[in-house]
Structures are given as structure tokens and as C-alpha cells.
Amino acid sequence: MLKRIITAVVCIAILIPVLIFSDTWVFTLALGLLALLAVYEITGCIGVRRKYLLACTSYLFTAVVIFLMTTYFMEFEKFIPTLFGIGYVYLFLIFVFTMFSCGNIKFSQAAELVSVTCYIIIGFLSIILLRKWPETGQYLYLLIFIGAWMTDTGAYFVGVLFGKHKLIPAVSPKKTVEGAVGGVFGCVIGYAVYGLILDKCFSVSVNYIALLILAVVIAVVSQLGDLIASYIKREQGIKDFGFIFPGHGGVMDRFDSIIAVAPVIYGATLLLPSTIHIFG
């Protein structure tokens, strides 16, 4: 427990300045490094870290996509075709290397590597995109972290105090139905408080109905993201993805919910009409 607390304090001390400089290259660099570490953890998890052609191609793909995001942001006429091209090259190379391994690398391993790598990249890219959203990005991107962390907090405390009915024991034996409901309430409370702070202290126009509906959706997605990561670990027979955060595991252990939540919030911001945007 002491190790977990010390790690949490250190991480918060590092996170605060990163958030303060979230409108600079520091934020993008930090997220890019986290994405690379997450992909590194996945290569170890599925047993291809020493298959250097596969692993290094995945690292390079992750780094290139993050770099393109910082170079071509909002210039989608350039970014989308470029991303399409390098995405195809990445897939093609992974499959070619797998084929030439003559059975040394299973196609199922290659497919898992590709799918989880893309999942990780989409998650971290969504954070960058949301932070750079015109006018309200500085408020929107924090919904990702607040939603994931408040859901986790609510689920933990309600689960410990009132949890009796197992949610999905084959995947995560400790999670309960009561905890899942507590996670929804935790996210709703977190978003409501955040909205009030922005409204009263920063004079930001807040669409509370949209915000609270989003809170329920994000609470569900956040817990599903956590369960997805748990399923991968259980399937591979490991306890944690990594050890970069002593007592907490690796990047994927700490950012599993955030990776799941970020694309949903970015997608809602991108696709919903401006009349029902969360922040005016």
C-alpha cells in the first residue's frame, strides 16, 4: 500500500506540470512516450518483444503517427491520406514478416499486435486531438481523465463497501455489479462538479444535460476498457502489463480506461451538432 501511495504522489507531481503545459509540445511528447511504452508492454504481453521486426515496426508506426499528428493537425486533406498510407504499410509489413517467419510467429500474435497497437494509438491520439479542439479544448480533454478516474474511484469504494454480486468473474473476479453502478455515480458526480467549477469560476457555458448523459456513457465505456485490459492479461496469464508504476503496474494498467474513453469523447465532440456541444 505504501508503495502505491508513493507512486501515486510522484505521478501526480509529474502530471500537474504536463497538464499545465498541455498546449505545448510537452503534452504531445508525454503522450507519445506513453503510447510507445504501452505498445512495448503489449509486445511483451503477447510474446513478440524479441521478434524484433514485428516489435520495432510497431514502435516506429506509433512514433510516426504521433509525429504526423503534431505536424498535420486539422489539415485533414494531408493527414488522412498520409495516415491511410502508413497504416497500410504497417499492416503489410507485419503480415509479410509473419509469413517469412515460417511458423515462428503465429498469425494470431501478429493480428493481436496490430489490433492492440491501433487501439492504443487511437486512444492517445484522441487526447491530443481533443486538447487542440478550438476554443474549448482546454476544458474538453480533462473530461477524459476525470471520467476514467472518477469512475474507477466510485467503483472501488462502492464495490468494497457494498459489493456482493460478481460482475464478470471469469474476467475480473473482484469487480461487482454494485461497484459498476458506483462507477456510474462517481463519474456523474465528477462531471457535475467539474461543470459547476467551469460555470461559476471560469464563466464557461455548460450544457449540463449533455454533460450528465455523457457521464453515464463514459462510466460504462471506462469500465469496459478496464475489463478489456483484464481479459487480455488473464488470457496471457500475467498480473500486470508492466512495472513502470511500482505498485500500479504499467502504462496499460493505468491508462486502460483512458484509452477506451478518449475516442468516445472526441467522437462526440466531432460528430454531434454544435447546438448540443457540452461546452459553449
N, C-alpha and C positions, 0 to 999 in steps of 0.2 A: 504493500500500500504506500509506504514512504517513497519508494522508487517511482511509483505512478504519479504521486503528488509533485515530486521534484521535477519530473519530466514535463508535467503539465505546466508548471510555473515557467520553466525555461522556454517551452514552446510559445506560451503567451507573450513572454518578453521578446521573442523573435518576431512573432506575428504582428504585434502592435506597430512597430516601425514599417513593416511591409505594407500594412493597410494604410498607414499614413501616406506612404509614397505610392499608393495604388494607381495614381495617374501618370506614373513614370515607367521607365524600362525595368526598374527594380521589381515591380509586381509581376510583369511578364516573365522576367528571368527566374524569379522564385517559383512560379507556377510551371515553367518549362522544366526546371530541375526536378520538381516533384513528379511531373509526368514521366520523366526519364527514369527516376527511381522506382516508380510504380511499374513501369514496363520491365525494368531489371528484376524486380521481385517476381513478376509473372513468369519470366523466363526460367527462374529458379524453381518456381512452384510446379511448372509442368514439365520440368526436366530437360530444357533445351538451352540452358545457360552456357554449356560447354559445346553446343552446336553453334560455333562462332558465326558462321554465315547467316544463320537464321536470327540469332540474337543481335548481332551488330547491325543487320539490315533493319530490324525493328527499332533499335536505338536511333539510327540515322533517320528513319522515316519520322519518328516522333520529333526529333530536333528540327528537321526541315519544315514540318508543318507548323510548329510553333514560330519559327523564324518567318515563314510566309505570312503568318497571321499578323505579326508586328509590322511587316512591310506593306502588305496589301489591304490592310483593314478598310472596310467599307468600299473598296474598289472591286466589287464582286465580278465585274466583267473580266478582271485579270485573275482574281483569286480562285474562283470556281473552276475554270478550265485547268489552271495550274494544279490545283488540288486533285482534280479528276485524273490528270496525267500521272502525277507522282503516286497517287493511290493505286492506279493500275500497275505501274512499275513495281511497287512494293508487293502487291499480291502475286504478280507473275514471277518475281524473283524468289519469293518464299516457296512457291509451288515447284519451281524449277530445282531449287536446292533440295527440296524434299524428295523429288523424283530421282535426282542423281545420287542421293544417299543410299539408294538400293535397299530400303527397308531399315536402315539405321535410324531414320527419323520417321515416325508414324504420321500419316496424313492427318489423323485426328489431333496430334500435337500441333501441327502447323496450322490447322483450322482454328484450334483454341487460341494459339498465339495471336493470329491475325484478328480474331473477333474481340479478344480482350484488349489488345493494343488499340484498336479503333475505338472501343468503348472508353478507354482511359483518355485518349486524345480528345474525343468529342466532349467529355466531361470537363477537362481543363480548358479547352478552347472556349466553351460556353461561358466560363467565368470571365475570361479575357474579353470576349465579345460583349458581355453584359456590362462590365465595368466601363467599356468605351461607348456605351449607348449614349446618344446625345442628350444633354440636359439632366437626365435623371439617373444616369449610370452609377453615379457615386452613391446612390441610395439603393438601387435595384440589386447590385451584386451582393450586398450584405444579406439580402433575403436568403441567399444560398446557405451561408454559414449559420445564420440564426435558425433557419428551418431545420437543417440537419442536426444541429447541436441541441436545440430545444426539444425536438422530437426524441432524441436519444436520452436526454435528461428526464423528460416526462415518463418515457417508457421504463427507464431504470428504476426510478423511485416508486412509481405506482406498481411496477412488477414486484419489487422487493417487499412492499408493504401489503399488497392485496392480491398478488398473482397466485392463482390456483389452477387455472385451466391452461394446458400447454398449447401453444400456437401451432408449431410445426416441429415437433421433437426430433424428427428424422434429420432435420437440417440444423436446428439450433435448440438444444434441449432446455436451455434456461429461459427462453422467451415465452411469454404468456399472452393470452388474449387480453387480460386486464392491462398488462403492460403496453400492448399495442394501442388500446384505447387511451391510455395515459399519454402515449406519444402524440396522439392527435390533439389532445387538450394542451399539452406542452407547447406544441407548435402554434396553435391558435392563440394562446396567451402571449407567446413570444412575439408573434406578428402584431397582435393588438397593441402591446406595449411599444413596440418599435414604431408603429404607425402614429400613436399618440405623441411620442417624442418628436418625430419629424413634423407633425402637425403643429404642436404647441411651441416647440423650441426653434424650429427651422422654417416655419411658415410654408411647409410643403403641402400641396393639395393631395389628400389621401382618399382613395376610393375604398372605404372600409369593407363594403360588401365583397368586392372583388378580392381584396386582401385576405379576408377570412375564408372565402371559398378556396383561394389558392393555398391557404394554410392547411386545409383538410387534405387537398390533393398532394401537397408536398410531404405531409406527415406519412401518408400511405406509401408514396414513392421512396421516401427516405428509408423506411423500414424494409421495403422490398429490396433496395440496394444493399442494405446490410445483410439480408438473408441470401442474396445472390453471392456475395463475398463468402459468407459462411458455407454455402453449398460447395463453392469451388475448393475451399480449404478442406472440407470434410471428404470430398471426392479424392483429393490428393493426399489425404492423411496427414495434414500439418495443422499446427495450432495457430501460428501467425505467419503472415506473408514475409515479414522481415523483422529487423531488430533496431532500426534507426531511432525509434522512440522507446527507450527502455521501459518496460512495464506495460507498454501500449501496443507493441508490435511494429509493423512497418507502415509505409505510406498508404498502402491499400487497406490496412486495418483501420486507419484513422480517417481516410478520405473516401471510403466505400459509399457512404450515403451522399456525400457532397458530389461525387462523380455522377451519381444517379439523378440527383436533384437539379443540378445546374442546367442541363439541356432542357428540362421541363420549364423552368422559369424563363430561360432565354427564348424558348419556342413560344411561350405565352406572350411575352413582350413583343416578339417579332410578328406573330400571326393575328393576335386579337386586334379588333378595331381600336383606334385611339380613344374612342368615347368610353371604353371600359378599361383603359390602362390603369394600373394600380396607383401610380404617382403622376399627378398632372404637371 
